[in-house]
Amino acid sequence: MYNPSVDGIFNYSKVYGNEENRVKKDNLQREIMAVQYFSQYKDLNIANENLPENMIIIPEKKISKEDAINFLRWHYEGTKYDKTDNYHLESPHLTTERTICSKLAQSAAVAQLRGFLPNQIGGCLWLAFGSPCTSAFLPWYLGINDSPEVYDKAIDIYDEKKAFWRFKEISILSNANYKELYKIIRPIWENQEKEEFTLQSIIEKVALDTFNSDKEKVELFLNNYSNSWALRAYDKLNQLKKDCLTKLAEQNN
């Protein structure tokens, strides 16, 4: 357990990680790339002795949920560490570079916390399953008490009915021809997320009005809202899989 009187300045990786993983080149590189993505430090590298202390930084601008989501989908595009030549060489998940968005990802999340709203409404977890770049970020509010059965209790054995495995399928399929399949996958989720983000302020206003008049009803309202987006994404996954397989089959003819 972290003890400031003994351990000194707080260091997240030392407190929550282990020393062996903390000093691995790939992990250090990912940490540095995160700093560079959000801050004024543009010339960092692993050998640089002037790294920000404990890698705690002040970003150049206020970070939005969209900024955080885009970061979690980053394969170092636009930098010298992009090994794919803008996806022309291979999938960014299959290079030797361990990028922020990875084929190993089981899920990715952005926590949006607003203290000026009631907890049920102010806490929203934007959650994606599998590799973030081929998945949708879905809004799950703190005020919900249930989720669709297809999102519950996925295990490490493939189950075509579970949302986790359907998202994972798309992640795996994309690596067969990332450059072309990404053109099919990305617009599906971009369109859904655009609608999610646009509706958020409207939905939260209705939720707040409901909370002020009947606190019990806001739970049902948010439950239905979060679950509806989750099920809409789930319904799209089967068709998306068919479209990807069709594209791959066309290329093999």
Steps between C-alpha positions, in 0.01 A plus 500: 500500500629846411634694798606860413725529806697195391455480122535869417330664199212295366591288199205321342700223333695420817187490713279297266754312288809292556858598435563237234217621276557866584845513343424296188580693184154460348326621815730800535446585134122492541528724805713749311265499201211580733690800633579619149142455384359735761786734596765741387777240531576421134853359511480229764656159460587215731860618537399857586599585856268801515171317508218667694525390862286189549361566150230722651433783256279799435337457158506781245121527507206360689457135402154400381355151500547501122871580543539212743314260271710599199814445705392149596463425127846630412760281325753786485363618166677818394822416685822321415379208710222416253632179346213455253550794260139604558380136498659419162753252639291306750257530787623733777420215741754269337815713506784474750392832653276467807262787434236656722222317314597135500371164380539384862243749626204335670325831559564873522320760708472875548341613827310827469445637851301821559463606862246769414244229413342235724720191515255290300528740206842659545687170485510350152738223394568490126595136446628314192568128466797353315736732314363856537562590134255235377246536778233746617527698821166455677360719782433320827363729770567457869125514558425172322449171684482254213645424157391282208565131549725487193740737680515292818741228609714446193779250572824406324326246275347629178125557518339645188207634704711719727571858399861481618575218258316667213711813544812285535416324172499832316835592658653171387348515152630852441858376514451294183491823295489793736532769233182389319296359787554809713312694230200274563523484880584854599201686344255270681630601840576860407137553406374340820740693722414826325136443592591394856709815555239728342217362714695496826418852619132459405466165676676625810270802519198268491668275758565797729139619472387146578739477795367826645140380479539128572841358588385141456390552141840631387649155557254342256549783252880465494473122501294507184724758338833323562358160412347627177838615368662174605236297315521720191873434481445129559249483215750658262778252576360201311451701179842657545656156521324396178619815322861439607494136392343594168776754438770244580336243274492750212871563539577127489311435176 
